[in-house]
Amino acid sequence: MTLPSLKNLGDFGIAAVELDHTFGDFERLAGELERLEFETEKGLERSIKVLGRFSECGVRIGTNIEKMAKALEGARKSAEIAVQKTAARAAEIQARREEYERLHERFKTLSETVRKVSSTMSDLQSTKTSAALSDDEKHAIASRLPEFEANLGVLIDESRKLEESAKSVNLKSLVENADAMAQSLGAAKRRLSNFIESRPTLQ
């Protein structure tokens, strides 16, 4: 009986194929022994020869079983190592996911704060020159601008910190978004600073 190709099989697969092949020979020889007539000299010689091959086949089965048991143990150990590596990798992936979610939550919170500050500044800018306001009201509004300038500075710092945190874990899209936010806030702060420096002092 010809063995199939063992080229792409591991130790366990090879041992299983060899054992199956040997069992096939064992059953075939057992059947042949049952059919043989050994009353004649020729038949007896043939029966003795087949019986010898049958005994050899039994020995091979024992050897194949031992090989398969060793291969199975090797496969079990390999599976245990794979499970351990996978568990470690899964923990790394989970930690990475948690860091990703934490940083994106920081960005989301920061973006919301920037939106609120920007909305308030827009409201102030739209009302500070309104003819319906008194000089005292305009002065009160203008007096709040340095506060917003300081707030913008804090938000810029937070954006840069977030950018550095994202860089440390190689989250490129978040790095880009945080950098864009910091640049936008920086431009807004410069415009506000220039306005505060150039506005006339209200008496």
SEBAZA-186264 format. One record per residue: residue in one letter; residue number from 1; x, y, z of N, C-alpha, C in turn. Coordinates in pm, 1 decimal. Layout:
SEBAZA-186264
PT   code   pos       n.c1       n.c2       n.c3      ca.c1      ca.c2      ca.c3       c.c1       c.c2       c.c3
PT      A   NUM          X          Y          Z          X          Y          Z          X          Y          Z
...
END
This chain:
SEBAZA-186264
PT   code   pos       n.c1       n.c2       n.c3      ca.c1      ca.c2      ca.c3       c.c1       c.c2       c.c3
PT      M     1       84.3     -119.5        0.0        0.0        0.0        0.0       87.4      123.9        0.0
PT      T     2       63.8      219.0      -90.9      147.6      337.6     -106.9      100.0      449.6      -16.1
PT      L     3      195.4      512.9       54.7      162.0      624.6      141.7      130.4      748.3       59.5
PT      P     4       30.4      829.3      102.7        3.9      956.0       35.0      116.7     1053.9       61.7
PT      S     5      118.5     1166.4       -9.3      223.1     1266.8        8.7      220.6     1321.9      151.2
PT      L     6      339.1     1325.3      213.1      350.7     1376.1      349.5      416.2     1514.0      353.0
PT      K     7      432.3     1572.6      235.8      509.5     1696.0      221.3      459.4     1808.2      310.5
PT      N     8      327.5     1826.5      317.7      272.2     1940.8      389.1      219.5     1906.3      528.4
PT      L     9      256.2     1787.3      578.2      206.5     1743.9      708.7      310.6     1766.4      817.3
PT      G    10      262.5     1792.0      939.5      350.3     1799.3     1054.4      375.0     1661.2     1110.8
PT      D    11      446.3     1656.3     1224.7      479.8     1526.7     1285.8      355.0     1446.9     1320.8
PT      F    12      254.1     1514.8     1377.3      132.3     1444.1     1415.8       59.6     1390.7     1292.5
PT      G    13       52.3     1471.0     1187.4      -14.8     1427.6     1064.9       56.2     1310.6     1000.6
PT      I    14      190.4     1315.7      998.5      268.5     1205.2      941.0      246.2     1076.8     1020.6
PT      A    15      250.7     1088.7     1155.0      230.3      970.3     1239.3       91.1      912.0     1218.0
PT      A    16       -9.2      998.0     1203.5     -146.9      950.8     1182.5     -160.4      879.7     1049.3
PT      V    17      -99.1      935.1      944.7     -107.0      873.2      812.2      -35.4      737.9      812.1
PT      E    18       82.5      732.2      874.4      158.4      607.0      879.7       82.8      500.0      958.6
PT      L    19       18.2      541.9     1069.3      -57.4      445.7     1149.1     -177.2      393.7     1069.7
PT      D    20     -244.9      482.6     1000.3     -359.1      442.3      918.7     -314.8      346.9      807.7
PT      H    21     -200.2      379.0      747.5     -145.5      292.9      642.1     -112.7      154.0      698.0
PT      T    22      -51.2      152.0      816.1      -13.7       23.5      876.7     -137.5      -57.4      915.3
PT      F    23     -238.5        7.9      967.4     -364.3      -61.5      998.6     -425.9     -121.4      872.4
PT      G    24     -415.3      -47.2      762.2     -466.5      -99.1      635.1     -396.1     -227.4      595.3
PT      D    25     -261.1     -227.6      608.7     -184.7     -349.1      578.0     -222.3     -462.7      673.5
PT      F    26     -240.4     -428.2      799.8     -273.0     -528.1      902.1     -405.2     -597.8      868.8
PT      E    27     -506.7     -520.2      832.2     -637.2     -577.5      798.8     -630.2     -658.5      669.6
PT      R    28     -552.2     -608.1      574.2     -540.3     -678.9      446.3     -473.6     -816.0      466.4
PT      L    29     -365.0     -819.8      548.0     -294.4     -945.1      572.5     -381.3    -1042.2      653.6
PT      A    30     -459.5     -985.6      747.3     -548.6    -1071.2      826.5     -651.1    -1137.3      735.5
PT      G    31     -704.5    -1062.5      642.2     -800.4    -1118.4      548.0     -736.5    -1222.9      459.0
PT      E    32     -611.4    -1196.5      417.9     -541.9    -1292.3      330.6     -516.4    -1423.3      405.3
PT      L    33     -479.9    -1413.5      532.3     -456.1    -1534.2      612.0     -582.5    -1619.0      624.3
PT      E    34     -696.6    -1553.1      637.4     -822.5    -1626.1      648.6     -855.7    -1703.2      521.0
PT      R    35     -813.0    -1649.8      407.7     -848.4    -1710.5      280.0     -748.1    -1815.7      233.3
PT      L    36     -626.9    -1812.1      287.8     -522.4    -1901.5      239.2     -551.0    -2048.8      274.5
PT      E    37     -520.9    -2134.4      177.4     -528.0    -2279.2      199.3     -386.0    -2328.9      227.1
PT      F    38     -365.0    -2396.8      337.2     -229.5    -2438.7      373.1     -214.0    -2591.6      381.1
PT      E    39     -310.2    -2663.7      314.7     -297.1    -2808.7      311.7     -181.3    -2852.2      222.3
PT      T    40     -153.9    -2778.6      119.7      -44.8    -2814.0       29.5       83.1    -2748.4       78.6
PT      E    41      196.2    -2799.7       29.5      326.3    -2744.3       68.6      338.5    -2598.3       26.1
PT      K    42      295.2    -2571.6      -97.8      301.4    -2435.1     -148.6      212.2    -2342.7      -67.1
PT      G    43       92.6    -2388.9      -33.5        0.4    -2307.6       44.9       52.4    -2281.4      183.9
PT      L    44      120.5    -2383.6      242.4      176.7    -2367.4      375.9      288.7    -2264.6      375.9
PT      E    45      375.5    -2271.0      273.2      485.4    -2174.0      263.3      429.6    -2032.0      251.0
PT      R    46      325.6    -2019.0      170.0      264.5    -1887.6      151.7      201.3    -1838.3      282.8
PT      S    47      137.7    -1929.7      355.0       73.8    -1893.3      481.3      177.7    -1849.1      584.3
PT      I    48      291.4    -1920.4      589.7      397.7    -1884.4      684.2      454.9    -1745.9      650.9
PT      K    49      472.2    -1720.7      520.7      525.7    -1592.3      476.5      430.7    -1477.5      512.2
PT      V    50      302.3    -1497.7      485.8      202.7    -1393.2      516.3      191.9    -1373.6      667.4
PT      L    51      200.5    -1483.9      743.4      193.2    -1474.7      888.1      310.4    -1392.9      943.9
PT      G    52      428.7    -1410.7      883.1      546.5    -1333.9      924.8      526.3    -1185.7      898.3
PT      R    53      472.4    -1155.8      780.7      444.8    -1016.0      746.4      338.7     -957.9      838.7
PT      F    54      242.0    -1042.4      876.3      136.1     -998.9      967.5      195.6     -962.9     1104.0
PT      S    55      290.2    -1045.7     1151.5      355.6    -1018.7     1280.3      437.5     -890.1     1273.1
PT      E    56      510.0     -872.2     1161.8      588.7     -749.3     1143.8      497.7     -626.1     1143.8
PT      C    57      384.1     -645.4     1081.0      287.8     -534.5     1073.9      237.5     -499.4     1213.5
PT      G    58      218.1     -600.5     1298.6      175.1     -574.8     1435.9      279.3     -494.2     1512.0
PT      V    59      407.3     -529.9     1489.6      516.0     -453.5     1553.9      515.4     -309.2     1506.0
PT      R    60      495.2     -289.6     1374.0      491.8     -153.1     1318.5      376.6      -72.4     1376.6
PT      I    61      263.3     -140.2     1399.4      149.5      -69.9     1459.3      187.0      -18.2     1597.9
PT      G    62      253.6     -101.1     1677.0      297.5      -58.1     1810.1      392.3       60.9     1801.1
PT      T    63      487.1       51.7     1706.9      583.0      161.7     1686.8      511.6      288.5     1642.6
PT      N    64      417.9      272.3     1548.6      342.8      388.4     1498.0      259.0      454.1     1608.0
PT      I    65      202.1      370.5     1694.5      122.5      423.9     1805.6      210.4      506.8     1899.1
PT      E    66      332.2      454.4     1926.3      426.1      529.1     2010.5      464.9      662.0     1945.0
PT      K    67      491.8      658.6     1813.5      525.4      780.4     1740.7      410.0      879.8     1743.5
PT      M    68      288.5      827.4     1727.6      171.9      915.1     1727.5      150.1      976.2     1865.1
PT      A    69      174.7      897.8     1969.8      159.7      948.9     2105.9      259.2     1061.4     2131.5
PT      K    70      384.2     1041.5     2085.0      484.8     1146.7     2101.2      447.1     1271.0     2019.5
PT      A    71      399.9     1246.5     1897.2      358.8     1358.7     1812.4      240.0     1432.4     1874.3
PT      L    72      148.3     1356.1     1934.4       31.4     1416.4     1998.9       73.8     1500.9     2118.5
PT      E    73      171.2     1450.4     2194.6      221.7     1526.8     2308.4      290.2     1655.3     2260.4
PT      G    74      365.6     1640.8     2150.6      429.8     1759.2     2093.1      326.5     1860.2     2045.3
PT      A    75      220.7     1809.0     1982.6      113.5     1897.3     1935.1       43.2     1964.7     2052.2
PT      R    76       25.1     1889.7     2162.5      -39.7     1946.7     2280.8       43.8     2060.0     2338.7
PT      K    77      175.5     2037.7     2348.7      265.3     2140.8     2402.1      267.7     2262.9     2310.4
PT      S    78      269.4     2237.2     2179.7      266.9     2348.4     2084.1      137.6     2428.6     2097.7
PT      A    79       27.3     2356.0     2119.5     -101.9     2423.7     2135.7     -102.9     2507.9     2263.1
PT      E    80      -42.9     2454.5     2370.6      -36.9     2529.6     2496.2       45.4     2657.7     2479.0
PT      I    81      159.0     2645.1     2407.8      243.7     2762.2     2383.1      168.7     2865.4     2299.4
PT      A    82       96.2     2815.9     2196.9       18.0     2905.4     2111.4      -89.4     2978.4     2191.6
PT      V    83     -153.7     2904.2     2284.2     -257.4     2966.2     2368.2     -196.5     3073.2     2457.6
PT      Q    84      -79.1     3044.2     2515.2      -11.8     3141.1     2601.3       26.6     3267.1     2522.9
PT      K    85       80.8     3245.8     2402.8      120.1     3360.0     2320.2       -2.3     3441.0     2279.6
PT      T    86     -109.1     3369.7     2245.0     -231.8     3438.2     2204.2     -290.8     3517.8     2319.9
PT      A    87     -285.2     3459.0     2440.4     -338.0     3528.7     2558.7     -258.3     3656.5     2584.5
PT      A    88     -125.2     3645.6     2570.9      -40.4     3763.8     2591.0      -68.8     3868.9     2484.8
PT      R    89      -85.8     3822.4     2361.9     -114.9     3915.1     2251.8     -251.8     3979.8     2270.5
PT      A    90     -347.4     3900.3     2316.7     -482.0     3953.4     2340.8     -478.3     4061.9     2447.4
PT      A    91     -395.6     4041.4     2551.3     -382.6     4142.2     2656.5     -322.1     4270.8     2600.5
PT      E    92     -222.4     4257.1     2512.0     -160.9     4374.0     2449.3     -261.9     4448.9     2362.6
PT      I    93     -341.0     4371.2     2287.8     -442.7     4433.0     2200.8     -546.5     4506.4     2284.8
PT      Q    94     -588.6     4444.2     2396.2     -687.9     4506.9     2483.5     -633.1     4635.7     2544.1
PT      A    95     -506.5     4631.0     2586.6     -444.3     4750.6     2643.7     -435.2     4861.7     2539.7
PT      R    96     -399.7     4821.4     2417.0     -392.7     4918.0     2307.3     -530.1     4978.3     2279.4
PT      R    97     -631.9     4894.3     2280.3     -768.3     4942.2     2255.9     -811.6     5040.6     2363.8
PT      E    98     -781.6     5007.8     2490.4     -819.9     5095.7     2600.8     -747.8     5229.6     2590.9
PT      E    99     -619.4     5226.2     2554.1     -544.1     5351.0     2537.1     -601.8     5433.3     2423.3
PT      Y   100     -635.1     5364.8     2314.3     -696.2     5431.5     2198.6     -826.7     5499.7     2240.0
PT      E   101     -911.8     5428.1     2311.8    -1040.5     5483.0     2353.1    -1022.3     5597.8     2452.0
PT      R   102     -923.8     5583.9     2541.6     -899.2     5689.0     2641.0     -855.1     5818.7     2572.8
PT      L   103     -762.1     5807.0     2477.7     -712.9     5926.5     2409.1     -819.9     5988.8     2321.1
PT      H   104     -900.2     5906.1     2257.6    -1007.4     5960.9     2174.5    -1115.8     6026.6     2260.0
PT      E   105    -1135.9     5975.5     2380.0    -1231.3     6040.6     2470.6    -1176.4     6176.4     2514.4
PT      R   106    -1044.2     6182.6     2538.4     -982.0     6311.7     2570.6     -999.2     6410.3     2455.7
PT      F   107     -979.7     6361.9     2334.9     -994.7     6449.5     2218.0    -1139.4     6496.2     2204.6
PT      K   108    -1232.7     6405.3     2227.0    -1375.1     6439.8     2217.3    -1412.0     6546.7     2320.2
PT      T   109    -1364.5     6527.4     2444.1    -1392.7     6624.9     2550.4    -1329.5     6758.9     2519.2
PT      L   110    -1204.5     6754.3     2471.6    -1133.9     6878.2     2436.8    -1204.1     6950.1     2322.4
PT      S   111    -1248.8     6875.3     2223.6    -1319.4     6934.6     2109.3    -1448.0     7003.5     2153.6
PT      E   112    -1517.8     6940.9     2246.7    -1641.6     7000.8     2297.3    -1612.1     7130.4     2372.6
PT      T   113    -1505.2     7130.6     2450.7    -1466.8     7252.1     2522.7    -1429.5     7363.1     2425.7
PT      V   114    -1352.8     7327.6     2323.5    -1314.9     7426.0     2221.1    -1439.4     7481.5     2153.2
PT      R   115    -1534.9     7394.7     2123.7    -1658.3     7440.4     2058.0    -1731.4     7541.8     2144.9
PT      K   116    -1740.9     7513.7     2275.4    -1811.7     7604.7     2366.0    -1740.2     7738.3     2376.8
PT      V   117    -1607.7     7733.7     2388.9    -1530.9     7858.2     2399.4    -1544.0     7938.9     2270.7
PT      S   118    -1534.8     7870.9     2157.9    -1546.8     7939.5     2028.7    -1683.4     8002.3     2012.1
PT      S   119    -1788.2     7931.5     2056.3    -1924.4     7984.4     2045.9    -1941.0     8108.7     2132.4
PT      T   120    -1885.8     8104.3     2254.4    -1896.0     8219.4     2344.6    -1820.2     8338.9     2288.8
PT      M   121    -1701.7     8313.4     2233.5    -1622.4     8421.7     2174.6    -1695.1     8484.1     2056.4
PT      S   122    -1758.8     8401.4     1976.6    -1834.1     8453.0     1861.7    -1948.1     8542.2     1908.0
PT      D   123    -2014.1     8499.3     2015.4    -2122.9     8580.2     2070.4    -2071.3     8714.8     2120.2
PT      L   124    -1955.2     8711.3     2186.1    -1897.6     8835.9     2237.6    -1857.4     8929.5     2123.8
PT      Q   125    -1796.6     8871.3     2020.5    -1752.3     8953.3     1908.3    -1870.4     9014.1     1833.5
PT      S   126    -1983.3     8943.4     1831.2    -2099.3     8994.4     1758.2    -2173.6     9101.9     1836.0
PT      T   127    -2149.2     9107.3     1967.2    -2221.8     9205.0     2049.4    -2135.3     9320.8     2096.3
PT      K   128    -2004.2     9306.4     2093.1    -1918.4     9409.9     2152.6    -1922.9     9542.4     2077.3
PT      T   129    -1960.7     9539.1     1949.8    -1969.4     9662.0     1871.3    -2113.3     9702.9     1845.0
PT      S   130    -2206.5     9633.5     1907.2    -2347.7     9663.0     1883.6    -2382.1     9803.4     1932.8
PT      A   131    -2454.8     9880.4     1849.4    -2494.8    10017.6     1885.2    -2594.4    10017.3     1999.1
PT      A   132    -2659.8     9903.1     2021.6    -2760.8     9896.1     2127.0    -2698.7     9885.7     2265.3
PT      L   133    -2565.7     9864.0     2272.3    -2499.3     9848.3     2401.1    -2443.0     9980.6     2449.2
PT      S   134    -2446.0     9996.9     2579.4    -2385.5    10115.9     2638.5    -2234.9    10097.3     2646.7
PT      D   135    -2163.6    10205.8     2674.6    -2018.7    10195.3     2689.1    -1981.4    10103.0     2804.3
PT      D   136    -2058.7    10107.9     2913.8    -2030.5    10019.8     3027.8    -2046.3     9873.0     2989.2
PT      E   137    -2149.5     9843.1     2910.5    -2172.0     9704.8     2865.5    -2060.5     9660.2     2772.3
PT      K   138    -2020.4     9750.1     2682.7    -1909.4     9716.2     2593.1    -1780.8     9694.3     2671.8
PT      H   139    -1760.5     9778.9     2774.1    -1640.6     9764.3     2857.3    -1643.2     9630.4     2931.9
PT      A   140    -1760.1     9591.6     2981.0    -1772.9     9464.4     3053.3    -1740.9     9345.9     2962.7
PT      I   141    -1790.0     9357.5     2839.4    -1761.8     9249.8     2743.5    -1613.1     9244.7     2711.8
PT      A   142    -1555.3     9362.4     2685.5    -1413.4     9368.1     2649.4    -1324.9     9318.4     2762.6
PT      S   143    -1370.5     9341.7     2887.1    -1289.4     9300.0     3002.3    -1279.8     9148.0     3013.8
PT      R   144    -1368.9     9078.7     2948.2    -1367.1     8931.7     2953.0    -1272.6     8870.8     2849.5
PT      L   145    -1229.8     8951.7     2752.9    -1145.8     8896.9     2645.4    -1013.7     8839.3     2694.8
PT      P   146     -944.6     8901.9     2791.1     -820.6     8840.1     2841.5     -843.8     8701.9     2902.4
PT      E   147     -962.1     8687.9     2965.6     -996.4     8556.4     3022.3    -1002.6     8450.8     2912.5
PT      F   148    -1064.5     8488.6     2799.2    -1074.1     8393.9     2689.1     -937.7     8369.6     2624.3
PT      E   149     -855.6     8471.7     2626.8     -718.7     8454.3     2574.5     -644.1     8350.8     2658.1
PT      A   150     -659.5     8360.1     2790.6     -594.8     8263.2     2879.4     -652.4     8123.9     2858.8
PT      N   151     -784.9     8116.4     2839.8     -849.2     7985.9     2815.9     -797.2     7920.8     2688.5
PT      L   152     -778.0     8004.5     2586.6     -722.9     7951.9     2460.7     -582.4     7897.1     2482.4
PT      G   153     -504.3     7963.9     2564.6     -369.5     7914.5     2594.8     -372.9     7778.8     2661.7
PT      V   154     -467.2     7761.4     2756.0     -482.4     7632.0     2824.2     -522.8     7523.0     2725.0
PT      L   155     -615.4     7555.4     2635.4     -661.4     7457.8     2536.8     -550.2     7419.8     2439.0
PT      I   156     -467.7     7518.2     2403.5     -352.7     7488.8     2315.8     -258.0     7391.6     2384.8
PT      D   157     -229.9     7418.1     2512.6     -142.1     7328.1     2588.8     -200.1     7187.1     2595.5
PT      E   158     -330.4     7177.8     2621.2     -394.5     7047.0     2628.4     -389.1     6974.5     2493.7
PT      S   159     -405.4     7050.8     2386.2     -398.2     6991.4     2251.8     -259.7     6935.0     2224.8
PT      R   160     -156.3     7008.7     2265.3      -18.6     6963.0     2244.5       13.7     6841.6     2332.2
PT      K   161      -38.4     6840.8     2453.3      -17.9     6724.0     2540.3      -84.3     6600.5     2480.2
PT      L   162     -204.8     6620.6     2428.9     -275.5     6509.4     2365.0     -200.0     6461.3     2241.8
PT      E   163     -144.6     6554.2     2166.5      -65.9     6518.4     2047.6       53.7     6432.1     2086.4
PT      E   164      124.2     6470.9     2193.6      240.8     6394.9     2238.6      200.1     6256.5     2289.1
PT      S   165       87.5     6249.6     2359.8       39.2     6119.7     2407.9        5.7     6028.0     2290.9
PT      A   166      -57.0     6085.0     2188.2      -92.3     6006.5     2069.5       33.5     5960.1     1996.1
PT      K   167      135.2     6046.6     1992.2      261.8     6008.5     1928.0      325.9     5890.9     2000.3
PT      S   168      317.4     5890.7     2132.4      384.4     5786.5     2211.4      327.7     5647.9     2184.8
PT      V   169      201.7     5642.3     2138.5      140.5     5512.5     2107.9      112.3     5497.5     1957.9
PT      N   170      169.2     5589.1     1879.6      165.3     5580.2     1733.2       23.6     5583.6     1676.0
PT      L   171      -60.4     5672.3     1731.0     -194.6     5692.4     1675.4     -188.4     5812.6     1581.6
PT      K   172     -152.7     5785.6     1456.3     -120.5     5892.4     1362.9     -237.4     5986.0     1335.5
PT      S   173     -357.3     5930.8     1318.6     -472.6     6016.0     1287.7     -502.7     6110.2     1403.5
PT      L   174     -488.2     6061.8     1526.0     -513.3     6145.9     1642.2     -404.2     6251.8     1656.7
PT      V   175     -280.6     6214.6     1623.6     -170.5     6312.7     1624.1     -203.5     6427.3     1529.3
PT      E   176     -248.3     6393.1     1409.5     -281.5     6494.5     1309.4     -398.1     6582.0     1355.1
PT      N   177     -500.3     6520.5     1412.3     -617.0     6596.4     1457.2     -582.0     6690.4     1572.3
PT      A   178     -502.5     6640.8     1667.2     -462.8     6724.3     1780.9     -374.2     6839.6     1734.2
PT      D   179     -285.5     6812.2     1639.8     -198.7     6917.6     1585.9     -281.3     7023.9     1512.9
PT      A   180     -378.4     6980.2     1434.4     -464.5     7074.5     1361.9     -543.0     7161.3     1460.0
PT      M   181     -590.5     7099.1     1568.4     -664.6     7174.8     1668.8     -575.4     7278.3     1735.0
PT      A   182     -453.3     7238.6     1770.7     -360.3     7331.3     1835.6     -326.4     7448.5     1743.9
PT      Q   183     -305.6     7419.3     1615.2     -274.4     7526.5     1520.7     -392.2     7621.7     1504.9
PT      S   184     -512.7     7567.2     1497.1     -632.4     7650.4     1483.8     -651.8     7738.3     1607.3
PT      L   185     -632.7     7678.6     1724.7     -644.9     7755.1     1848.3     -536.3     7860.7     1857.7
PT      G   186     -416.9     7826.6     1812.5     -306.9     7922.9     1814.3     -337.1     8044.9     1728.6
PT      A   187     -394.3     8018.2     1610.1     -429.9     8128.4     1520.7     -538.1     8215.8     1584.2
PT      A   188     -635.6     8152.3     1648.9     -742.8     8227.6     1714.9     -687.9     8310.1     1830.7
PT      K   189     -593.0     8253.5     1904.8     -534.0     8325.5     2017.9     -454.2     8446.5     1969.6
PT      R   190     -382.6     8430.8     1859.2     -305.1     8543.4     1805.3     -397.5     8656.5     1761.0
PT      R   191     -507.8     8620.3     1695.4     -603.7     8722.5     1652.5     -663.7     8795.1     1772.0
PT      L   192     -697.1     8716.2     1876.2     -754.8     8777.6     1994.7     -653.5     8866.5     2065.3
PT      S   193     -527.8     8820.5     2072.6     -422.8     8900.3     2136.3     -402.1     9031.9     2063.1
PT      N   194     -400.4     9024.9     1931.7     -383.0     9147.1     1851.8     -499.5     9243.0     1874.9
PT      F   195     -621.0     9189.8     1884.6     -737.7     9274.8     1906.2     -730.6     9341.9     2042.9
PT      I   196     -691.4     9262.0     2145.5     -684.2     9318.8     2282.0     -581.0     9429.1     2288.7
PT      E   197     -467.6     9409.3     2220.6     -360.0     9508.7     2222.9     -396.9     9635.1     2145.5
PT      S   198     -480.0     9616.9     2041.1     -509.8     9732.5     1953.0     -635.4     9808.1     1992.3
PT      R   199     -723.8     9748.2     2074.9     -848.5     9815.9     2105.7     -823.1     9936.4     2194.2
PT      P   200     -901.6    10046.0     2177.0     -887.0    10162.4     2262.0     -937.7    10136.1     2401.8
PT      T   201     -880.1    10203.4     2495.1     -921.8    10186.9     2635.2    -1047.6    10267.2     2659.0
PT      L   202    -1149.9    10199.4     2710.6    -1274.7    10268.1     2740.6    -1265.5    10336.2     2875.2
PT      Q   203    -1307.5    10461.6     2879.7    -1304.4    10539.1     3004.2    -1436.2    10520.4     3079.3
END
